[in-house]
Amino acid sequence: MLGYGSFMFLVHSRDLLRTRYNLLSFCQNASKSTLKSINETIFPLKPKKPESAFLLYLKHIRLKLTKENFRASQSQIMKIAGKEWEALDPIEKENFQRQYHTNYEIYLKELEEYNNSITDEQKQLWKEKKKEYMKNNNVANNKQKGEIFGKPKRPLNAFFTYITSHKAEKDPNIHPTHWIQSMSRNWNALSEAEKEPYFTKAAQSMAKYNIDLDKWELKMISEGHPKVVRHKTLMKYKNVKDQQ
């Protein structure tokens, strides 16, 4: 039977872990907020993506649903709206989809203007400020530090290479999850010969990635950042030094 002392130890340990988790979450959120503030002082305000056709519909009927279901929570209201959206007359649904497409075209134009307005000096300043903040505040984990120090990105596998090649064909009204599922079925229906170009491209990208990663890790070791390097690379580097 669990003794009182052991029980209280477990309670305090649980509270300590919860407190630690809450503090970590608070620090991470504070860091994101600070980085966002820094970003906003460097770049102009970025255009926001338009609301989906469903969200436009939800705004249209939210007041009505809230009155009819005054005891329902917001998540329940969302579920009710989702069911009504699925059963909505196609012609009425098309009106919301048309409105979304119009808003999306406006967004793309504004985004293009925004991207064209960003200078190389602003990009470089943001990169330096972000790196400086992450280092000074010690908020970066090893993965984030790798990104800060320019770690090569792992390439896509054959399947995601295939998906990326068809990304431009995606209907914006289709939920990303449903689109991925559809692309997965298409991928499985391909013959081995049809898949071969994607496997080849993925293999070539992986070979280049491994070479670039080895070079980057040796650079990190020489610059005094061993924590962002894989253990096997550290051991390999140590064995080479021991043999010299």
Buried (B, 14 or more C-beta within 10 A) or exposed (E): EEEEEEEEEEEEEEEEEEEEEEEEEEEEEEBEEEBEEBEEEBBEEEBEEBBBBBBBBBEBBBEEBEEEEEEBEEEEBBEBBEEBBEEBEEEEBEBBBEBBBEBBEEBEEEBEEBEEEBEEEEEEBBEEBBBEBBEEEEBBEEEEBBBBBEBBEEBBBBBBBBBEEEEEEBEEBEEEEEBBEEBEEEBEEEEEEEBEEBBEBBEEBBEEBEEEBBEBBBEBBEEEBBEBBEEEBBEBBEEEEEEE
